Amino acid sequence: MRSEETAFRGGPLDGRTLSVPLGPTGRPPRSYQVPVPDPEGGPTSVHVYRLEPAAVNRLGLPRGWAYVYEPEGLPAKGPLERLPWRRKRDS
């Protein structure tokens, strides 16, 4: 499986570069979740990072990727989440 060195900005992984596996299109996943165990033995906390282009060239195409920390801890919803048959019903 191919992987790419991806930078992390903000949160507990600020300034680090990790090898992230790429998907079938050659792009890293939209969100990256990092479980951090509690040192006192409590429940683990999960930190969420959102994928953004690291730089954009003159044509508007991304050159590399970086993960940015999401303090709310909720991954960004993809385009399929907006479809009406994907929503949960109130019944």
Rosetta blueprint (number, residue, H / E / L):
1 M L
2 R L
3 S E
4 E E
5 E E
6 T E
7 A E
8 F E
9 R E
10 G L
11 G H
12 P H
13 L H
14 D L
15 G L
16 R L
17 T E
18 L E
19 S E
20 V E
21 P E
22 L L
23 G L
24 P L
25 T L
26 G L
27 R L
28 P L
29 P L
30 R L
31 S E
32 Y E
33 Q E
34 V E
35 P E
36 V E
37 P L
38 D L
39 P L
40 E L
41 G L
42 G L
43 P L
44 T L
45 S E
46 V E
47 H E
48 V E
49 Y E
50 R E
51 L E
52 E E
53 P E
54 A L
55 A L
56 V E
57 N L
58 R L
59 L L
60 G L
61 L L
62 P E
63 R L
64 G L
65 W E
66 A E
67 Y E
68 V E
69 Y E
70 E E
71 P L
72 E L
73 G L
74 L L
75 P L
76 A L
77 K L
78 G L
79 P H
80 L H
81 E H
82 R H
83 L L
84 P H
85 W H
86 R H
87 R L
88 K L
89 R L
90 D L
91 S L
